[in-house]
């Protein structure tokens, strides 16, 4: 789903919304320090996964005290860029 998330980030940026993507290349050891650097200026964090959120706990452990939102789906149906964009916009509206 990283390519789909990349498309969503590009679309959000084209719309003037600050968005970024952190895609770990390896999961063990989890790149906690690189994630901390990437998330330093973020107001909202959204983990997008095509599962029940297995990486969510790693992200929470790397970023203690930060609110981490999750958007995922199981069953082999891929999330769409539009769904990710809608979730990012929803998070922004809720914090306003």
Backbone as JSON, one array per atom type, in Angstrom:
{
  "sequence": "XXXXXXXXXXXXXXXXXXXXXXXXXXXXXXXXXXXXXXXXXXXXXXXXXXXXXXXXXXXXXXXXXXXXXXXXXXXXXXXXXXXXXXXXXXXXXXXX",
  "N": [[0.81, -1.21, 0.0], [2.17, 1.12, 0.0], [2.69, 2.46, -2.42], [0.16, 3.37, -3.08], [-0.31, 5.04, -0.9], [1.72, 6.91, -1.39], [0.71, 8.1, -3.72], [-1.58, 9.29, -2.61], [-0.37, 11.12, -0.84], [0.97, 12.76, -2.7], [-1.26, 13.81, -4.07], [-2.53, 15.18, -1.97], [-0.58, 17.09, -1.37], [-0.56, 18.48, -3.8], [-2.98, 19.72, -3.48], [-2.36, 21.59, -1.64], [-1.98, 20.76, 0.95], [-0.01, 19.93, 3.69], [1.78, 17.04, 3.72], [3.32, 13.88, 4.31], [5.38, 10.95, 3.82], [6.47, 8.04, 5.35], [8.23, 5.28, 4.71], [9.28, 2.36, 5.83], [12.13, 0.45, 4.95], [13.17, -1.86, 5.96], [11.94, -3.96, 8.61], [12.97, -5.07, 10.84], [15.86, -4.55, 12.54], [13.34, -2.35, 13.84], [13.09, 0.83, 12.33], [13.26, 3.06, 14.35], [14.53, 5.5, 15.11], [14.84, 6.85, 12.66], [12.15, 7.14, 12.01], [11.32, 8.82, 14.12], [12.71, 11.17, 13.44], [11.51, 11.74, 10.95], [8.89, 12.19, 11.71], [8.97, 14.39, 13.32], [8.0, 17.07, 12.88], [5.34, 16.7, 12.42], [1.82, 17.14, 12.69], [-0.22, 15.31, 12.77], [-0.36, 11.76, 12.74], [-0.59, 8.97, 10.71], [-0.97, 5.62, 10.33], [-0.95, 3.45, 7.7], [-2.09, 0.4, 6.7], [-2.32, -2.86, 5.22], [-3.61, -4.81, 6.85], [-4.32, -5.95, 10.19], [-3.09, -4.04, 11.7], [-0.44, -4.56, 12.52], [2.04, -3.22, 12.44], [1.45, -0.97, 13.79], [1.84, -1.04, 16.59], [4.65, -1.04, 16.75], [5.16, 1.5, 15.72], [3.88, 3.09, 17.65], [5.48, 2.45, 19.86], [7.88, 3.57, 19.05], [7.27, 6.23, 19.04], [6.49, 7.43, 21.66], [3.84, 8.84, 23.54], [2.77, 10.26, 21.45], [-0.12, 10.75, 19.42], [-1.24, 8.19, 17.45], [-2.8, 7.43, 14.54], [-4.78, 4.99, 12.84], [-5.34, 3.42, 9.74], [-6.63, 0.85, 8.05], [-7.07, -2.31, 6.38], [-8.26, -5.58, 6.09], [-8.25, -8.77, 4.39], [-7.48, -8.74, 1.75], [-8.4, -6.71, 0.06], [-7.41, -3.8, -1.38], [-6.56, -0.6, -0.03], [-7.55, 2.66, -1.17], [-6.12, 5.55, -2.79], [-7.81, 7.74, -2.57], [-9.32, 7.07, -0.29], [-7.37, 7.21, 1.7], [-6.68, 9.91, 1.49], [-9.14, 11.06, 2.24], [-9.22, 10.22, 4.92], [-7.01, 11.55, 6.02], [-7.86, 14.21, 5.67], [-10.13, 14.15, 7.32], [-8.92, 13.76, 9.84], [-7.58, 16.19, 10.06], [-9.74, 17.99, 10.14], [-10.99, 17.21, 12.54], [-9.18, 18.04, 14.45], [-9.28, 20.73, 14.39]],
  "CA": [[0.0, 0.0, 0.0], [3.04, 2.31, 0.0], [2.5, 3.22, -3.66], [-1.13, 4.04, -2.95], [-0.09, 6.13, 0.06], [2.52, 7.92, -2.09], [-0.22, 8.83, -4.58], [-2.4, 10.13, -1.73], [0.49, 12.23, -0.38], [1.16, 13.66, -3.84], [-2.53, 14.5, -4.3], [-2.73, 16.13, -0.87], [0.36, 18.19, -1.57], [-1.07, 19.26, -4.93], [-4.11, 20.49, -2.96], [-1.85, 22.55, -0.68], [-1.97, 20.19, 2.3], [1.29, 19.37, 4.04], [1.69, 15.61, 3.98], [4.57, 13.18, 4.07], [5.31, 9.49, 3.84], [7.62, 7.3, 5.87], [8.11, 3.87, 4.33], [10.49, 1.62, 6.25], [12.62, -0.56, 4.01], [13.25, -3.08, 6.78], [11.14, -3.85, 9.82], [13.75, -5.56, 11.97], [15.24, -3.83, 13.65], [12.45, -1.27, 13.4], [13.87, 2.08, 12.21], [12.62, 4.01, 15.25], [15.18, 6.81, 15.07], [14.49, 7.48, 11.39], [10.75, 7.53, 12.12], [11.27, 9.99, 14.99], [13.15, 12.32, 12.65], [10.52, 12.03, 9.92], [7.63, 12.62, 12.34], [9.22, 15.48, 14.26], [7.17, 18.25, 12.67], [3.98, 16.31, 12.02], [0.72, 17.36, 13.63], [-1.0, 14.07, 12.81], [0.34, 10.59, 12.22], [-1.53, 7.95, 10.25], [-0.37, 4.38, 9.85], [-1.81, 2.8, 6.72], [-1.63, -0.98, 6.54], [-3.27, -3.82, 4.67], [-3.71, -5.86, 7.85], [-5.01, -5.51, 11.4], [-2.3, -3.03, 12.41], [0.73, -5.16, 13.16], [3.12, -2.26, 12.58], [0.97, 0.11, 14.64], [2.5, -1.12, 17.91], [6.03, -0.59, 16.58], [5.13, 2.96, 15.56], [3.57, 3.65, 18.97], [6.65, 2.28, 20.72], [8.92, 4.5, 18.59], [6.82, 7.61, 19.24], [5.68, 7.45, 22.87], [3.17, 10.09, 23.83], [2.16, 10.82, 20.24], [-1.33, 10.07, 18.96], [-1.02, 7.52, 16.18], [-4.06, 6.98, 13.96], [-4.63, 3.79, 12.01], [-6.29, 3.15, 8.67], [-6.23, -0.41, 7.46], [-8.08, -3.22, 5.89], [-7.82, -6.97, 5.92], [-9.04, -9.53, 3.43], [-6.96, -8.67, 0.4], [-8.89, -5.56, -0.68], [-6.47, -2.7, -1.19], [-7.07, 0.74, 0.23], [-7.34, 3.55, -2.31], [-5.54, 6.86, -2.47], [-8.91, 8.6, -2.13], [-9.66, 6.74, 1.1], [-6.31, 7.76, 2.56], [-6.85, 11.36, 1.46], [-10.31, 11.37, 3.07], [-8.87, 10.01, 6.33], [-6.12, 12.66, 6.39], [-8.7, 15.4, 5.78], [-10.95, 13.97, 8.52], [-8.07, 14.02, 11.0], [-7.34, 17.63, 10.12], [-10.97, 18.66, 10.58], [-11.25, 16.89, 13.94], [-8.26, 18.74, 15.35], [-9.49, 22.18, 14.28]],
  "C": [[0.85, 1.27, 0.0], [2.87, 3.13, -1.28], [1.18, 3.98, -3.63], [-0.99, 5.23, -2.0], [0.73, 7.25, -0.58], [1.64, 8.75, -3.01], [-1.09, 9.77, -3.75], [-1.61, 11.33, -1.24], [0.69, 13.23, -1.51], [-0.1, 14.47, -4.11], [-2.8, 15.54, -3.22], [-1.81, 17.33, -1.01], [-0.08, 19.09, -2.71], [-2.23, 20.16, -4.5], [-3.67, 21.49, -1.89], [-1.81, 22.06, 0.76], [-0.6, 19.58, 2.55], [1.12, 17.91, 4.42], [3.03, 14.98, 3.65], [4.36, 11.69, 4.19], [6.61, 8.95, 4.41], [7.37, 5.84, 5.54], [9.38, 3.15, 4.75], [10.85, 0.56, 5.22], [12.75, -1.91, 4.72], [12.43, -2.87, 8.04], [11.86, -4.37, 11.05], [15.21, -5.3, 11.72], [14.39, -2.68, 13.11], [13.21, 0.04, 13.39], [13.28, 3.23, 13.03], [13.23, 5.4, 15.16], [14.84, 7.55, 13.78], [13.03, 7.93, 11.4], [10.6, 8.76, 12.99], [11.66, 11.26, 14.23], [12.09, 12.72, 11.64], [9.24, 12.61, 10.51], [7.77, 13.86, 13.21], [8.29, 16.67, 14.09], [5.73, 17.95, 12.35], [2.96, 16.62, 13.1], [-0.07, 16.08, 13.84], [-0.17, 12.95, 12.21], [-0.69, 9.52, 11.89], [-0.74, 6.77, 9.73], [-1.37, 3.72, 8.93], [-1.25, 1.41, 6.46], [-2.73, -1.82, 5.91], [-3.29, -5.06, 5.58], [-4.41, -5.28, 9.07], [-4.21, -4.5, 12.21], [-1.08, -3.58, 13.11], [1.87, -4.17, 13.35], [2.72, -1.11, 13.52], [1.66, 0.11, 16.0], [3.95, -0.7, 17.83], [6.1, 0.93, 16.46], [4.84, 3.62, 16.9], [4.76, 3.55, 19.92], [7.75, 3.26, 20.34], [8.57, 5.95, 18.9], [5.94, 7.71, 20.47], [5.08, 8.84, 23.1], [2.51, 10.76, 22.64], [0.89, 10.05, 19.92], [-1.06, 9.5, 17.57], [-2.37, 7.0, 15.71], [-3.79, 5.82, 13.02], [-5.73, 3.74, 10.96], [-5.82, 1.87, 8.0], [-7.4, -1.26, 7.06], [-7.47, -4.6, 5.74], [-8.65, -7.6, 4.81], [-8.61, -9.38, 1.99], [-7.47, -7.52, -0.45], [-8.0, -4.37, -0.36], [-7.2, -1.4, -0.85], [-6.79, 1.59, -1.0], [-6.72, 4.85, -1.85], [-6.63, 7.8, -1.97], [-9.33, 8.34, -0.7], [-8.63, 7.31, 2.07], [-6.44, 9.27, 2.63], [-8.02, 11.77, 2.35], [-9.99, 11.25, 4.56], [-7.96, 11.13, 6.82], [-6.94, 13.94, 6.58], [-9.59, 15.33, 7.01], [-10.14, 14.27, 9.78], [-7.79, 15.51, 11.16], [-8.56, 18.39, 10.59], [-11.23, 18.43, 12.06], [-10.36, 17.67, 14.89], [-8.47, 20.26, 15.31], [-10.46, 22.69, 15.32]]
}
